[in-house]
Amino acid sequence: MHESSHCDCGCCADAHFGALLNQTSRLIRRALDARINAEVSSELSGVRGMVLGDIVRAERQGRDVYQRDIEQWFNIRRSSVTAMLQGMEQDGFITRSAVAKDARLKRLIPTEKGRACHKQIEASIARFEDDLQSGIDPQQAAAARAVLEQTLRNAQHILQEENTNQERGNTNC
């Protein structure tokens, strides 16, 4: 029970809701990366900018941020977060500092360069959000947000079920 606009691209996004969301998400990420790259720094992507923003905001609130926080907040795998944080550290946006209570933990701290770029990133993301929602009625935007939030909860539930099935050794093929 779905309506779709027909697409002659040969992809399944015109038939499957999840495929359309995936295609939309990837294009939004690419567009945000291009915007941040052009307006802020060629060393940053949209995701790196959002991660930096969360690190800066946490610092302002007096909260410590660790790699596992980034993994959870952005639902990104450990290896991907490790590579991203290493790049951000090499590019001078953050430092990682050992924690006295647990030497395995590294607190993420924005550098002066990171704090300076954060203001530009916030402005760039705000303009991007305005452009992204251009021409969308506020009621439609609210309805879309509700649908996306429920879809996110559904996907999280499916993932939990699949992880449970794998732990039990259930395989189908």
Helices and strands as residue ranges (DSSP letters): H 17-39, H 46-60, H 67-74, H 78-90, E 94-99, E 102-110, H 112-132, H 138-167
